[in-house]
Amino acid sequence: MKTLFFVLFTAIFSFSLNHISAQTHKNHPDKTSVHRKVDKKIRPRYGVASYYAKKFNGRKMTNGEIYRPDKFTAACNVLPLNTWIKVTNLRNHKSVIVKIKDRMNPKNKRLVDLSYAAAKKLGYLSSGLTRVKVEVIHK
């Protein structure tokens, strides 16, 4: 009987602490954290990433904006335009958050084409291509 009481008491106490902790974090977000969260409902996609060639600088993208290599943008054929994504380089585990603003050639088998700035941050400018994980960011 004492064992049953102890188990119930421990379970209730543990549940209470978790509930209080969750409420505290919900009401007081960490100022240093990124407020964009990966959408857990959508599975990550894995594939190859490239980056825009210099000749695309100043050209119009699918969404009507002008491509600038210093902005964090991407082209993708499988996700909707204006979707924020987190791209992680699987070789060095560096990540970047970009917005999909363009489409690639339909014959292109790559998952994503990143701006020069995004590719530089991921550290694959010298190789031109890298394996990546793409996760949709919850708006």
Secondary structure, DSSP 8 states (H G I E B T S, - for coil): -HHHHHHHHHHHHHHHHHHHHHHHHHHS--TTS-S-EE-TTS--EEEEEEE--GGGTT-B-TTS-B--TTS-EEE-SSS-TT-EEEEEETTT--EEEEEEEE---TT---SEEE-HHHHHHHT-TTTS-EEEEEEEEE-
